[in-house]
Amino acid sequence: MTETPHSDRKMLESLVCPVTHAPLAYDAAHQELVSKAAGLAFPIRGGIPIMLVDEARQLD
């Protein structure tokens, strides 16, 4: 897996959860944006965050 450039990481960190509007945490190991407030992890595919609830996975 490749490292996310600093500017891309800053962009990812500026996104908010589409459900709760709370901040998201970037999980580089899983290539996801995690919303602890909603209990969801949104995938990043090809460098593009997929911010659709139907595409998110439930956190344990």
Secondary structure, DSSP 8 states (H G I E B T S, - for coil): -----HHHHHHHHH-B-TTT--B-EEETTTTEEEETTTTEEEEEETTEE---GGG-EE--
